[in-house]
C-alpha cells in the first residue's frame, strides 16, 4: 500500500473515531457542554489536558524551532514546561474549589463586577484567537502535504472536523476526543523518534540517544557532530545561543506565566469531581506531557543532522524524494544561484535552500527514509495535536460569549436550552474566524502561540493570581491591571511585528526584550498598576474577602485548634 493511501487510511480512521466519540457523548445540558458534567476520571482528564495543552506548536513547531535555533529555541521548552508546573500548583486546585464554569466567571464573581467579567472575556478572546490561528495553520500544513491540497484547503477541512465535534459535543465530546487524540499524537511522536535514534546512535531511547555517540565511527556525540557540521556551513554553533540573557529570561517567563493563564487549560480542571482530583489530574498531565517534551530536543537535533546529510551538495536532479514531495507545498524551495545544479545549504547570501521550520517534525520520517506507515502515523498525530487544542480554545470562546456575556450580563433571563443554542452558535462563528486566521497567519506556528502566551501572562494571569492570594485586591485594581497589561503587550507586538518590522531588532526593543518576551513586562505593569489602584480605592466587600479565605483554606482546616 502506498504512503498516500496509508495516510488517507490513518487520518480518515482518526477522524471517524473523533466524530464518533462526539456523537456518542453529545452534550444535553450546559453543564455537559461547559465542564463535561464534572465527572471525568483524573487519569483521563490528565490525558485530555495533555492533548489540549500540547498543541500544533508542541507537536509540529517546537522541535522545528529548536532544530533551527539550537540553544535559543530551548526557551520554548523551558517556558511551556515550567508554566505547566505553575498552573498545577498555583491556580488549578483553587479555581476548581471555587467551582465556576469559566475563567471570566471566576473574575466576575471574585471582583464583584460585570465590567471585570467583560474585560476578562475580551482578554480571553484576544488570547484564544491568537492561539487558535497557530493551530489552524498547523492543520493546513499537515493537510497540504499529505492530502496534496493547498494550505487554505487544508485549513477548511480542519474547520469542518472541529465544527463537528466541538459544536455537537461541547466539553463532554472534546474531553473524550482529546483522550483519543493524546494516544494518537504521543504514539506518532515517539515511533519515528525511536526509529531515528536507533539509526543515528544505536540507542532506542531518544532521550538517551540525544547524549550518545553518533554511530559513524567518528567518536563524536550528536551535539558535537551537529556543532561541527553547522559551523562548517557558516551557521552558529547549535549549542551556543545568540539571544541576550535578558531576552531569554523574559521569553521563558512570559511563556511560563502565560501557560498558567491559558483559559482552555484552566477550564479542564473544572471537569473532575473534586479538588483533590484536580491536583491528581494535573500530576498525570505533567507525566503525559513530559514524554513528548523530553523527546523534542532529540528529535530536533536528529532532524537537522539528517537534513544537512540529505540536502547539502546534492544534485537537484537526484534530490531526495522528501524534498520534491514538500516542494509541491511551497514550504521548501531551491534557487540555483550559481547555475551548477547542486543544492547549497549554508548560512548567508550563498544559501540556495529555503525550508519552513514548521515542517521539520512532519518531514522527519521521510528525510530518514522510514516506512510509509510511520509517515502516515505522523500525519495523523500532527492533525490530532492541532485539532485537540483548537477544539479546546473554540469551546472557551463559545462558553465565554454564551455564559459570561449573554447569560451573566446581557440576557440573564434566557433558559438553559437557549444558552446551549447560543453556545453552539458562538462555537460555529469562532470556527469560521479561526479558519481565516489559519489561512492568513501572522507568523510561524510557535511564534503565534508565543504571542498568545504573552497576552495571557500580561492580562489574565495576574488577575487570577491576586484574586486567589491577595485578599485586598478590588475590582478597580483588577480591571485597570488587565487593561494596562493587555493594551501594552498587544501594542508592542503589533508595532514590531506588523507596523514597523524593520525596527524589530534588539537595538530598538524595550530593555532588549523581543515581542515574544514582552508579556513578562506587561505582567509586571499589570501587577503594579492593579496594586496601586487598589490601594487608593475602597477594599472589596467582606463577603468577597471571606470567599477568598474559603478558596484558599481547605475544608476542616483549623478545627483541631478549637478543642
N, C-alpha and C positions, 0 to 999 in steps of 0.2 A: 504494500500500500504506500502511495506517495506521501511525502511530508505534508503536502497541501491537503490531501484527503484526511490524514490523521488530525491535522489542525481543525478542519471543519468538524470532525467527529468529537474531539475533546472539548472544543469551545461550545459546540452545539449541545453536547450532553450536559455541560455545566450550566448552560442557560436553561435547559429543560428542568434541571434539578432546582435552580433558584426560583423559577416561576412556579414550579410545582409546590415548593415549600410555601411561597407567598399565598397561593390559593388555599392550601391546607390550613394555614394559620391566619386566615383573613380576619382583620380586626372588626369586632362587632360593637365596641364601646370606645369612648375617648380614652379610658384607662388602658385598654389594649393598644390603641393607636399611639399613645404618648409613651407609655412605660411597659409595654408587653404584659399588662396585667399585674406586674410587680412580683411574679413568681418564678423567675428564671434561676436555675441552679448556678452556684458560684463558678464551677468549672466551665460550664457552657458560657456563662457571662464573661469569664476570663478570655475564652476563645473569641467570642464576639467582639469584646473590647479590643483585643489584639488586632483582629481583622479591620475593625473600624479605624483604629489608630495607625496601622501600617498601610498607608495609602499607596497610590502610584508613586509618590515621592520616595517612600521607603523601598518599595519593590523594584521600581524601574530606574528611578533617577539618582538615588543616594549613592549606590556603588558606581554609577557613571560619573558623578561629580568627584568622588574620591579618586576614581581612575584617572581623571584628567588634572585634578588639582593636587593630588597627593596629600601631603600632611594638612594643607589648608582645608581640604574637604572634610577632615575629621571633625570640624566644628559641628556639622550636622549630626554626626554620630553621637557626640558628647551631649549636645543640646537636647536632642529629642529623647535620649535615654534618661538623662538626669531629670528632665522635665516630668517624665512619667512617674519617677520616684516622688518628686514634689507633689504631684497631683494625688498620688495614692496616700501619702502621709498627711498632707496639709488640708486637702479640701474634700475628697470623696466621702469619707465617713460622716463628716459634719453635714454636708449637703443631703446625704441620704437620711440622716436623722431628722433634718428639717422637713423632709417629705413632700417637696413640691415637684411638679412635673418638669419645669423648665428653669434655666438659669435666670431669665428675666423675672420669673415668678418669685425666686428667692430674693432678688434685688428689690422688686416691688414691695414685697412684704417686709423685708428687713429695713428698708429705708422709707417705709410707710408713705409711699408716693407713687402716683400714676406716672408722673414725669420721669422719675428714676426708672420705672419699668420700661417706658417708651425709649429712653436713651439707651438702656441695655439692649432692647430689641434692635435699635439702629446699629449699635456696635456689633451685635451678633450677626446681622445680615451682611454688614461690611466684611467681617471675618469669614463667614461661611461662603459667600460668593467668591471671594478672593481664593479661598482654599479649593472650592469645587472646580474652579477654572483649571487648576492643575490636574485634577482627576479626569475631567472630560478630555483634556489634551492627552493624557496617558492612554485612555481608551482609544482615542483616534489614532495614536501612533501604533498601538498593537494591531488594530484592525487594518490600518493602511498597508502594513507589511503582510499580514497573514491571510487576509481576505482579498488582497490585491485590489483595494479601493483607495481613493484619496483620503487624507486625514479628515476632511469635513464629513464625508460619507460615514467614516468610522465613528465619528462623534455622534452622528444622528442615530446609528444603530445602537450605540451605547445608551443614548437617551431613551430609546424605545424600551430597552430591557429594564432600566432603572425605573421608568414610569410604571411598568407592570407591577413590580414587587414593592416599591416604596408607596405608591398611591393606594394599592389594594391592601397590603398587609400592615402598613404603619410599622411601629416599633416591634410589634409581635412578629410580623413577617420578616423584617430586617434582621432581628436577633438570630432567628434560626437559619436564615440565609447566610448570615455572617459566620456562623459556626462552620457551615459547609465551605464557605469561601476561605476561611482560615486553613482548613485542611488542604484545599487545593493549592493555595498560594505557598504554604510552607513546604509542601512536597515538591512543588515546581521550582522553588528556590534552591532547595538542598540537593536534589538529584544531580543537576548539572554541576553544582559546586563540588560534590564528592567525586564525580567523574573527572573533572578538570584537575582537581587536587592530586588525584592518582596519576594522571598523565604527566603533570609537571614535577611532582615531588615524590611520587610513590606512597604518599600518605593519604589514607582515605578520609581523614577528618580535616576539613578545610581550615578550621581554626588553628590546627597544629601545622598543617601544610604551609600556612602563611609564614611561619617562622622556620621552616625546614630548608634544607639544601635543594637546589634545582638538580634534577637527575640527568644533567647533560655532561657530568664529569668535571665541571669547572670548579667544584668545591665552593661555589658562591651560594648564599641564601637567596630566597626570592627577592627580597628588598635590595640586596647588594647588586644582584643582576639587573634589576629594574633601574636602579640609580645609574649604573654604568651605561646601559642601553640608551636611556633617555638623554643623558649628558652628551653621549657621542652624537646624538641627533640635534643638539643645541638647546634642549629643554632644560628647565630647572631640575635639580635632583628631586626624586619622588619623595624622599624623606625630609626635605627641607621646605619650610613654609616661606611664602613671600608676604603674607599679611602681617600687619603690626600686632603686637601683643594686645593693645587696647581694643583693636577691631575683633580679634579672635575672642577675647573676653566678652565683648558686647554682643556679638552674634550668638555665642553659646548661651549667654544669659537671656537674650531675647527669645531664643528657641525654648529654653527651659521654662521660663515663666509663661511664655505663650502656650506651651503644652498644657500647663496647669490651668490655663483659662479657656481651653478649647471647649465650646459648648457641646459638640456632638460626642465628645468622650465623657464629659461630666454627666451627661444625661444617662449614660449607660449604668451608672451606679444607682439610679432610681428603679432599675428593673428587677432588683433582687429583693427577697422577702424582708430582710432585716439588716441593721447596721453592721453587725459582725460579718454578714455575707458580703457587704460592700468591701470591707477590708480584705476578706479572703479572695474575692474575685479580682481585686487589684493585684494581689500577690501572684495569683495564677497567670494573669495577663502579662505581668513582668517576665515570668519564665517563658511564656509563649513568644513574647516579643524578642527576648534575648537570643533565642535560637537563630532568628534571622539577623539580628544586629551584630552578633559576634562573628557571623559568616561574611558580612558585607565587605570588610576590608580585604579579606582573602579573594573574594570574587572580583573586586576592583583591580587588585594587582595582577591576578591571573589574566584578566581580560586585556589589560594594557600590554602585557608581555605578548600574548597571542596576537593582538592587533599589529604590533610592530613586526613580529615574525612573518605574518601573512601578507602585509601590505608593502612595507618599505622595500624598495628596489625590485618590486615585482613588475613584470611586463604587463601592461594593461590588457594586451591580447589574451594573456593567460591569467587574468585577475582571478582571485579565488571566487568561488561560486557565491559565497555570502555577500561579497562586495557588490556584485551585479544585482543580486536579489534586493538589497537595501537601496541601491542606486535608483531603482524604479520608484521608490517612495519619495525621493528628493531629500532624504535625511543623511545620505552620504554622497560625496561627489569627488570628481577628479578633473583638474585642469592642467593640461600638459604645457607648462610654461617654457620648457626648453626644447620642445618638439623631438624628444628622444623615445617617446612611447613607454618610458619607465616611470612608475609611480614613486615620487619622492615624498616621504613623510618626515617632516622635520619642523623645527621652530623657525619663526620669522618669515621673511618675504619669499623664500625659496620653496616653502611648503606647497605641495600640489594637491593634497588630500584634505577634504573638509568632512568632518564627522560630527553629527549631532550627539552630544554626550548622553542624551536620553535613550539612545538605542543600545547602550553597552550591555546591559543585563540581558535584553531580549536577543541581541545578536550573538551573545557569548557562546551558546551551544553550537551555533552554525560556524563561528570562527574556529572553534575547537574540533569541528567535524564530528560532532556527536550524532547518535542515531536520530531518525526523524521523529520518533515518539517523544524524545526528550524536548525537541524544538517545539512540538505541539503542546507538550505539557507546560512549557514556559509561557507560551501564548495564553493558555487558559489561566495560568497563575497571574500574569500581568493584568488580564481583564478582571479577575477576581479582586485583586488588590485595589484597583481603581474604582470598581463598582461598589465595593463594600463601604468605602469612605464616602463616595458620592451620595449613596443612599442615606447614610447617617446624617450628612450635612443637610440634605434636602428635607429630611424629616424635622431637623432642628428649625430650619427656616419656616416650614409649614406650621409647626406647633407654636412658634413664636407669634406668627401672624394670627392664627385662628384662636389660640388660647389667651395670649397676652394682649394683643392689640384689640381683637374683637370681643371675646368673652369677658375679659377682665377690665376693659377700658371703654370701648366704643359701644358695644351691644351686649350689656350684661344680662339681658333677658332671653337670649337665644337658647333653644333647647339643646340637649346633648346631641340629638340627631343632626340639628343644623350645624353645630360646632364641628362635628365629624365631617359633614359635607364641605364646610369651608376649609378644614384641614387638608382634605384631598384636593380641593381646587387650588389651594396655595401651593401644594406639592407639585401639581401639574404645571403651574406657571413657573415655579422655581426650576423645574427640569428644563423648560424651554430657555430660560435666561442662562442657566448653567451651560447648555449646549452652545449658545452664542459665544460665551467666554472660551469654551473649548476650541471653537473654530477660529476665533481671533485672539490667541493667547498673548499675554503681555511679556512672557519670558520663558526660560526653561521651567520644567515642572517643579523641580526642587526650589528654584528661586521664587516662583509664585507662591509656593507653600510657605517659604521663609517669610514673605511679606505678611501672609495671614497670621503667622505666629507672632510677628512683631506687633500687629494690630491688636491681637488678643492680649499680649503682655501689657500693652500700653493702656488698654481700656477696661476689660472685664476682670483680669486677674487681681488688681489692687482692690477693686470694689468687693470682690468675693473674700479676699484675704482679710481686709479690715472689717468686713461685715461679720466675720466669724471671731476674729481675735482682738478687735478694738471696739469695745463697747460704746465709747463716746462718739463714734463716727455717725454723723447725722445725714439727712437727705441732701442738704445743700452742699456739704462737702463731697459726698459720693457723686452727685450729678456734675459738679464742677470738675472733679478729678477725671471722670470718664470722658467728658468732652475735651478737656485740655489734652489728655493722653492721645485720644483718637485723632483729633484735628492736627496736632503737632506731627504725629507719626505718619499719618496719611499724606499730609502736605509735603513732608520731607521725601517720602518715597516717590510721590508723583513728580516732584520737581526734578530729582536727579535721574529718574528712570524715563520720564516721558516728556517733560517740558524742556530741560536743558541737559540731555545725556552727555553733551560734550564736556560738561563740568563734573561728570561722575568719576572722580578720582580722589585719592587720599588728600591731595593738597587743598581741595575745596570742601571736603566733608567737615562737619562739626566735630572737633576733637579727634579727627581722623577716623570717625566711625561711619561705616558704609550703610546704605539703605537697608541691607539685610539685618544689621545690628541695632538700628536706631530705636527699635521698640523698647530696648532697655532704658534709654534716656527718657522716652515717652512714659515709661512706667514710673521712673523716679519723679518726673514732673507731675504725674497723676497723684502720687502719694503725697508729695509736698503741698500741692495746691489743695487737695482734699483735707489734709490735716490742718492747713492754715485757715481754710474757710470754716471748718467745723469748730475751731477754737473761738471764732468771733460770732458764731450764730448759736441759737438755742440747742441744748442737748436733746437727744432723742427721747420720746415718751418712756415712762417707766416700764410699760408692758413690753416695749421693744427691747429694753435693756435686760429684762427678765428672760425674754426669748433667746437672747444671745447667750446668757448663762445656761439656759436649758439645752441649747445645741451643744455646748462645749462640755458640760459635766454629765458623765454617764448616769443613767438611771440607778438609784440606790447608793450613789457615792455620798459619803459623809454621814450615812445612817449610824455607823458604829460610834461616832463621836457623841451622839445624843444619849447614849446609855451610860 
